[in-house]
Amino acid sequence: MFMSRPAVHPVEAPPVTDAADNPPRVRMKDVQGMPGTHGGLALRLLQFAFAVAALGIMVSADDFTTVTAFRYFIAAAILQGLWSISLAFLDIYAILVKRSLQNTRVLCVFTIGDGITSTLTFAAACASSGITVLIGNDLNLCKSNHCTTFENATAMAFISWFAVSPSFLLNFWSVASK
């Protein structure tokens, strides 16, 4: 009987290369600003810093608890700060162990979390700015209230929202493209 026999063809080993001559490859999907990158870490730290600044400035006014919008602002700033610092720690871990955070499930969680916190931060900043305009321009009560404190806190919240927006958009783009 004529049966075919398996043939083994020798395969050459790849040439040994020096790591100094060939730096590690960078994947095209590692866009700066996405989770696990240095840009993503910078965005998270900016989000945290401005959320904490907004929180600190708003709390420095002694009568912020009298307005519901300002209490909502405090809650949104606390949530934004906790979310940002926890993801910053995750980014630091991913950078240190050289781990990619491009998993679809992880990106979905990041996208949903960024979407929720950015919406809450933006809504709180808008509500606070509306109340500040009402107090300052319409009622002319800035002398008895802390209008500049409220304006500065609102500005910090808007800047925190501006720092969250690229994170959300990059994560959403990455999830949508998979």
Helices and strands as residue ranges (DSSP letters): H 38-60, G 64-66, H 68-96, H 104-133, I 134-138, H 147-176
